[in-house]
Amino acid sequence: MKAAVALLLLATLCAAVKQRRQQSEWDYRVDAEKLSLKGCANLTTVLDNWKFAIMTQVKDLLLHDHHTVLPDYGRIQPLSEALGDLFKEFNTLKERLGELTTKFNGIEGFVDDMRAGRGSSPPRQERHPQPKGPTIRKRVVVQRLKKPVKKTEA
């Protein structure tokens, strides 16, 4: 009799463990069929409304009471003005550089021609052939003369 009761207890225990294991596994298909799609749509609408309300409050806070959220926000305006001044100065320098470039275009071409040996001097006249015989060369000598400085006596 003790053996039969023990065997019955063991069978009951095995059935209970099997039933508990089946309950722990969740069958989402059964629950999905029971789910109301109308409730999901309502939840989505509620979340969208919350998002809109939160974003509106944050925007109003940033526009009208920004010092509570961003204490350094007040520094942005002076930095923006300084950046605007730098931008204006840069544009002025850029315009000035354009003016100087147009002024020096002619000079640059002249210098390039001189370096290449194509000077823009007037065309040379044709030389008459030199008579055969000794050639005479003319030289010009330039000397610098120092003028005497007058001394004034006091």
C-alpha positions as CSV (number, residue, x, y, z in Angstrom):
1,M,0.0,0.0,0.0
2,K,2.8,2.4,0.8
3,A,4.4,1.7,-2.6
4,A,1.1,2.4,-4.4
5,V,0.6,5.7,-2.6
6,A,4.2,6.7,-3.4
7,L,3.7,5.8,-7.0
8,L,0.5,7.8,-7.1
9,L,2.2,10.8,-5.5
10,L,5.1,10.5,-8.0
11,A,2.7,10.5,-11.0
12,T,0.8,13.5,-9.6
13,L,4.0,15.4,-9.1
14,C,5.1,14.7,-12.7
15,A,1.8,15.9,-14.0
16,A,2.0,19.1,-12.0
17,V,5.5,19.9,-13.2
18,K,4.5,19.3,-16.8
19,Q,1.4,21.6,-16.4
20,R,3.6,24.3,-14.8
21,R,6.1,24.1,-17.6
22,Q,3.4,24.6,-20.2
23,Q,2.0,27.6,-18.3
24,S,5.4,29.3,-18.2
25,E,5.7,29.2,-22.0
26,W,3.7,32.1,-23.5
27,D,1.7,31.4,-26.6
28,Y,1.6,34.9,-28.3
29,R,-0.7,33.7,-31.1
30,V,-3.6,33.1,-28.7
31,D,-3.1,36.4,-27.0
32,A,-2.7,38.2,-30.4
33,E,-6.1,36.9,-31.5
34,K,-7.7,38.3,-28.4
35,L,-6.0,41.7,-28.8
36,S,-8.2,44.6,-29.8
37,L,-6.7,46.7,-32.6
38,K,-8.9,49.6,-31.6
39,G,-7.1,49.7,-28.3
40,C,-3.7,49.9,-30.1
41,A,-4.9,52.8,-32.2
42,N,-6.1,54.6,-29.1
43,L,-2.7,54.0,-27.4
44,T,-0.9,55.4,-30.5
45,T,-3.1,58.5,-30.5
46,V,-2.4,59.1,-26.8
47,L,1.3,58.8,-27.3
48,D,1.2,61.1,-30.2
49,N,-0.7,63.7,-28.2
50,W,1.8,63.4,-25.3
51,K,4.7,63.9,-27.8
52,F,3.1,67.0,-29.2
53,A,2.4,68.4,-25.7
54,I,5.9,67.7,-24.5
55,M,7.5,69.3,-27.6
56,T,5.3,72.3,-27.4
57,Q,6.2,72.9,-23.7
58,V,9.9,72.5,-24.5
59,K,9.7,74.9,-27.4
60,D,7.9,77.5,-25.3
61,L,10.4,77.0,-22.5
62,L,13.3,77.6,-24.9
63,L,11.7,80.6,-26.5
64,H,10.4,82.4,-23.4
65,D,12.4,81.1,-20.4
66,H,15.6,79.8,-21.8
67,H,17.8,80.8,-18.9
68,T,16.3,78.1,-16.7
69,V,17.1,75.3,-19.3
70,L,20.3,76.8,-20.9
71,P,22.1,79.2,-18.5
72,D,24.8,79.9,-21.2
73,Y,22.2,80.7,-23.9
74,G,22.7,84.4,-23.2
75,R,26.2,84.2,-24.5
76,I,25.1,83.2,-27.9
77,Q,24.1,86.6,-29.1
78,P,27.4,88.3,-28.4
79,L,29.2,85.4,-30.0
80,S,26.9,85.7,-33.0
81,E,27.7,89.4,-33.3
82,A,31.4,88.8,-33.1
83,L,31.1,86.2,-35.8
84,G,29.1,88.6,-37.9
85,D,31.8,91.2,-37.5
86,L,34.5,88.7,-38.6
87,F,32.4,87.8,-41.6
88,K,32.0,91.4,-42.6
89,E,35.8,92.0,-42.2
90,F,36.6,88.9,-44.3
91,N,34.3,90.1,-47.1
92,T,35.9,93.5,-47.1
93,L,39.4,91.9,-47.3
94,K,38.1,89.7,-50.1
95,E,36.8,92.7,-52.1
96,R,40.1,94.6,-51.5
97,L,42.0,91.6,-52.8
98,G,39.9,91.5,-55.9
99,E,40.6,95.2,-56.5
100,L,44.4,94.7,-56.1
101,T,44.2,91.7,-58.4
102,T,42.7,93.8,-61.2
103,K,45.2,96.5,-60.6
104,F,48.2,94.2,-60.9
105,N,47.0,92.1,-63.9
106,G,48.8,94.4,-66.3
107,I,52.0,94.5,-64.2
108,E,52.0,90.7,-63.9
109,G,51.8,90.2,-67.6
110,F,54.7,92.7,-68.1
111,V,56.9,90.9,-65.6
112,D,56.1,87.6,-67.1
113,D,57.1,88.9,-70.6
114,M,60.3,90.4,-69.2
115,R,61.3,87.1,-67.5
116,A,60.7,85.3,-70.8
117,G,62.7,87.8,-72.7
118,R,59.8,89.1,-74.7
119,G,60.0,92.7,-73.6
120,S,57.2,94.9,-74.9
121,S,59.6,97.6,-76.0
122,P,59.1,99.2,-79.4
123,P,60.3,97.2,-82.4
124,R,63.9,97.8,-83.2
125,Q,64.9,99.3,-86.5
126,E,66.9,97.2,-88.9
127,R,70.6,97.7,-88.6
128,H,72.6,98.5,-91.6
129,P,75.4,96.1,-92.2
130,Q,78.7,97.2,-90.7
131,P,81.6,97.7,-93.0
132,K,84.2,95.1,-92.8
133,G,87.2,96.1,-90.9
134,P,87.9,97.3,-87.4
135,T,84.8,97.8,-85.3
136,I,84.6,100.8,-83.1
137,R,82.6,100.5,-79.9
138,K,81.3,103.4,-78.0
139,R,81.2,103.3,-74.3
140,V,79.4,105.5,-71.8
141,V,81.0,105.8,-68.4
142,V,78.9,107.0,-65.6
143,Q,80.6,108.3,-62.4
144,R,79.0,109.4,-59.3
145,L,80.3,112.7,-57.9
146,K,80.0,113.7,-54.3
147,K,79.1,117.3,-53.7
148,P,81.0,119.0,-50.9
149,V,78.8,119.7,-47.9
150,K,78.8,123.3,-46.8
151,K,79.6,123.7,-43.1
152,T,78.0,126.5,-41.3
153,E,80.0,128.1,-38.6
154,A,78.1,129.2,-35.5
